[in-house]
């Protein structure tokens, strides 16, 4: 009923429970639930653009973090704070 991967168990459980409740209410409708972990279709150029834009964003973020730590240390030095 469920594969060893826990990601697939929840959609299967929702499918079983929803169809059981529909049968109890004498309905002829049925639910069909499936899970797809990753987007498999689409444009390869779009995926590349998204990847490189996120990569650029992370590079800018990584370049901006070390000065924040350095400024914190300078501020601590200016006020003569002591660490425990």
Secondary structure, 3 states (H helix, E strand, C coil): CCCCCHHHHHHHHHHHHHHHHHHHCCCCCCCCCCCCCCCCCCCHHHHHHHHHHHHHHHHHHHHHHHHHHHHHHHHHHHCCCCCC
